């Protein structure tokens, strides 16, 4: 293998920021993020959503339970009714295609997305699927989100707290902040 060929392969495999080509790992993640409608029909939207999140390295908090569920093998027995209320995704492999799992989840009120390199602008509009329940959202060091992605959050009228940190591709931070505060007057926005 010549050096130029190696460099091309390396750039495909290891790229992971907004302005670079999608990596091979991204395309593998797409397969792990796809919604399986048969599975949703079999186990319900909350269970299917929890399975998606846990398979991709995120944690789930059930409604009425204070601890995070961190182990896929400790999911409750199928047939028991649990509702996803909180999500903690730190360096998780979730991506936009998987956000369709939120369809039918009516109790998700708290989401933290931190260092999720496959969460980009195209993922954030899917949060409108849970806009009736979502109250707290944190976006931290998700390097593929820019101004456009943040502005798509304006539809989340029930948000009470929005925390934004380390989004390096946001170019017009002051303008975005102003638009978000105008669109979400009842939301405390902590933007650094």
URZIJO-V56635 format. One record per helix or strand of 2 or more residues. SS is the DSSP state (~ for helix, > for strand). FROM is the first residue (numbers start at 1). TO is the last residue. If there is no record, write none. Layout:
BEGIN
ss:from:to
SS:FROM:TO
SS:FROM:TO
END
This chain:
BEGIN
ss:from:to
~:3:14
~:24:33
~:37:43
~:45:55
>:59:62
~:72:74
>:84:90
~:96:102
>:110:114
~:121:130
>:136:140
~:147:155
>:161:165
~:173:183
>:188:191
END
